[in-house]
Amino acid sequence: MKAPIRVLLADDHVIVRMGLKAVLEFEPALEVVAEAGSGGDALDAYQRLRPDVTVLDLRMPGGGIEALKSILHHDPQARVLVLTTSETEEHIHRALTAGAAGYAFKSTPPEEFVEALLTIHAGARWIPPEVACKAADRAASEELSPREAEVLPLVVKGLTNPEIAGALGISLGTAKAHLRSILAKLQVSDRTEAAAEALRRGLLDER
């Protein structure tokens, strides 16, 4: 018999890990060898056990994206499936760009979750059609500059241009220029639309 595929489950919700583990207990080809409740714990467990596949949530203490990058930094061949509730274009873009082998939602049926793990372990990627569509939309959009990424949350909070300039230590003209660029890149016409689009894409989540 082949040795089972060794799986690390990383999610800060114990009940989620319990549910995933219960699903995998019925699969002789898969074995949960460790669990982690934070990004740091996930990295520690990966370095200690070198599992075949890691299941990683994005929204954990310590940061899921940061954990993904750290795992792949230590082992570029690591196979990581992001399993999350986040369907935003930005999270999908960041996870796939960082090197995730797959991206799936926690609403995924158990049989598809198992198939995703087997597929990733076999060396292929697991990108459901809805994820691929969002990734393509995000790839077609322009990237905000680091300064624009700082301006956008202040716009969403309702700060005026002079207030944004003061908060960031820039001139009023520069603040206005950043706002114009943000509106153009988000393809919206005003601040209200910019806020709605930022929320839809997930641009306001912690980076």
N, C-alpha and C positions, 0 to 999 in steps of 0.2 A: 504493500500500500504506500502511496505517496504521503509524505508528511503534510499535515494541513497548512494552509496559508495562515501565517501569523498576523493578527490584526491588533492595532492600537486604536482605542476609542478615546477621542479627546473632545469633551463637551463639559461646560461648567454646570449643566443640570444633571443631577444624579439620576433622575427619573428617565431622562432621555437615554443615558448610557445603559440603564437597566433594560429599557425597551429594545435597544439595538442588540445588546448582549443576548436577550431572550430570543430574538430572531436568529442570530448566528448559532445558537446552541442546537438548532435543528439542522444545521449544515455541517456535515462531517468534513467537508473540504476547507472549512474556515474555523479558526480558533482565536478567541480573544485572549491575548497574552498580557495586556496592560490597559489601564484606564488613566485618564488625566483630566483634571478640572480647570486647568489654566494653560496659557501658552507656554509658560516656563516649565510647567510639569510635563507638558507634551514633548518639549525638546529634551528634557532630562530622560524621559522614558524611551524616547527614540534612540538617543545615544547609548543608553544602557542595554537595550534589547534588540535594536535594529529589526523592527518588525517588517514583514513583507509589504504590508499596506497600512497606511495611517488614515483614519477617518477624522476629519478636523472641522470643528465649528468655527465660524468667523468671529462671533461675538462672545469672546471669553476674556476674563481678566488676563492681562498680558498681551492681548491682541492675537487673533487668529492669523491674520496676514503676516504679522511679525514672526509668529511661530512657523508658518509655512516657509518663509524666506530663510529662517535660521536652520530648519531641518534640511532644506535643499542646499544651503551653504555648506553644511557639514557632510551631506551625502547627495550629490547631484543626481544620483540614480534613484532616489527615494520616490515611492509611488504614493501620492497623497490624493485622497478624495475629499473635497470640500462638501460637507453636508450641512445645510443651513436653511434658515427661514427667509434669508434675504434674497429677493429677486431683482434688486436694483442693478442697473447697467454698470454702475461704478464698482460695486463689489465683485460682480462677475468679471469685469475687465481686470481689476487688480489681482484677483485670485489666479486667473488664467495667465496673466502676464508674469506673475511671480513664479509660475511653474507647476500649478496644480494639474494633476493628470485627469481630473474629472471634477464636475460641479453638479451637485444634485440637491434637491429640496427635501426637507424633512417630511413633506407630504408624499414622498415617493413610496409606492407600494413595496412591501417587504421583498417580494420576488425580484423587483427591479433593483433594489438596494443590493441584494446578493449578486445579481448579474453585473452591477457596476463594479463591485469589488473583484469579481473574477475577471472582468474585462480589463481593468486597470492592472491587475497582477500579471496578466498575459502580455502586457506591454502596449496596449491600445489606450486610447483616451475615451472617456465617457462624457459626452457633451450632448444632452438632450436637445431636441429641436428648438424649444423655447429659449434655452440658454444660448444656443448658437445664434439665434435671431437677435437677442439683446446684445450679445458680444459684437455682432456685426454693426448694429446701430451705434454702439459706443465707439467702435473703431472708426466709423465714418465721421464722428464729431471731433471738433478741435479740442485739444487739451488746454485747460486753464493753466496760466503761468503760476508759479508759487505765490506771487503777490496777488494775483487775481483770486487765488484760492483763499487768501486771507481777507480780501475785500468782500467776497460773496456772503459769508455768514453775517457780516455787519450790515449788508444790504437787506438780508432776510430779516434781521432784527429791527429794521426800520430806521437805521441811522441815516442822517442826511449826508450829503457830500462833505460839508465842512466838518461834521462830526467824524466821518470816516478818515478824513485827512488828519484830524487831530489825534485820533486813536492810533494811527499807523505812522505818524510823524512824516507825512508826505504833503506836498502842496495840493491846493484845491484843484488846480488844473490836472495834476497827475491822478487824483481820485476820480475826477470826471472821465479821464481817458480810460482808466481801468474799468469803470462802469460801462462805458460804451463798448469796450472790447468784450466784456462779459455778456452783454446783451446780444452781441453779434454771434459769439461762439455758442451760446445757448439757443440761438435763433428765436429770440423773444423780443417784444417791443417795449416792455416797461418792467419796473421793479417787481410788481405783483406777479407777473408771468415768470420772471426770473426765479422768484422764491418757489413757485409751484414746480417749475422744471427742475430746480435743484433738489427738491424733496423727491420728485419722481425718480431722478437718476441716482439718488443716494449720495450726492455731493457734500452733504452736510454731516455725514456720519464721521466719527472719529477716524483719523487716518493713522 
